[in-house]
Amino acid sequence: MFLDKITANDWKDSITRHCRKRGRTLDEAGLETLLASADLIPYGVMRIARELWDYAELKDKRQLHVSDVKSVIESLVTS
């Protein structure tokens, strides 16, 4: 009944594909930080990724870096 754990590589592939669809890139350090912060928990990964997309849209950023991920995570923690 329960889904198997999603691997880090699966998450990386999925997030990278979604970034490309939106004309964006996320560096490897940013991906690693996102996944480590969420501890590969699906809800956490999706929440941070969703906020990162919104952040990129609002700031019109095409290239996202670890500093952007950290900014999004800090914003989520303080809110």
N, C-alpha and C positions, 0 to 999 in steps of 0.2 A: 504494500500500500504506500510506503514511503519512497520518495525519489532517492536514487543514489546521489552521493555527494558530487557536486559539480567541481571539476578540477580547475586549478588555476589556469592551465592552458586553455581550457574551454571558455572560461571567463574572458581571458585575454583576446581570444579569437572573436568572441561575440562583441566585446566592447570596441575592438579595433574596427570591425565591420560596421557597427553603428556610427562610429566617428566618421568613417569614410563616406557613408551615406549622406552625412550632413556636411561633407566637405572639410572635415577636421582631422587632425592627428593628435594622438596622445603619446608622449614619450614613454619609454620602458620604465623609467623611474616613477612616473606618474601612475602607470598601471600597477606596478608593484606596491606602491603606497596605498592605492585604492583598495586592492585586494587584501593587503595585510591589515589595514584599518578595519575592514569589514570581517576579517577572520574567515573569509570565504562563505559567510552566511548569506544565502541568496537575497534575503530582504535587505541586508546592509549593503551588499554590492549594488543592488538595483537602486536603492535610495541615494547612495553617493553618486552613482553614474547619472541618475536622473537630474540631480541638483547640478552636476557638472555640465550637462547639456544646457540647462537653463542659464547657468553662469556664462557659458560660452556664447549663447545667443545674446544675452544682455550686454556683454562686453564686446561682441562681434569679434571673438577670438577664433582664429583658424588653427593655430598651433597651441596645444595645451601641454603644460609641463607639470612637474611635481609640485611646484609652488602653487599652481592653480588648484590642484587636488587638495593640498593642505589648506588652502584658503576656504574651499568648499566644506571640508571636514570641520574646520574651526567654526564656521558659520552654523553648521548643523548642531555642533556640540553646545554652542552658546544660545541657540534658539530653543 
